[in-house]
Amino acid sequence: MTTELIMGIATETMKVTLLVSAPVLLVGLIVGLVISIFQAVTQVHEMTLTFVPKIIAVMIAMLVALPWMMDLIVTFTHNLFSNIPMYVK
């Protein structure tokens, strides 16, 4: 195994990790921003108002994006495992 090969695998792993986590993180960020603006405008600072909508939105985002996420992870893993003989040389 060469250094370039290891760095290539690490780079691809980071890309897949970022792509898989991006939809859920973006939904959480957007919902949190909307709730913060709502709280600032209405002067309502209830702690449960922050968490419950965010949890629900993140769960819905995970349900919607899960097939795509799983396809991406399975493709990456399949490519990684199928190339093991090439890596060992």
Buried (B, 14 or more C-beta within 10 A) or exposed (E): EEEEEEEEBEEEEEEBEEBBEEBBEEBBEEBBEEBEEEBEEEEEEEEEBBEEBBEEBBEEBEEEBEEEBEEBBEEBEEEBEEEEEEEEE
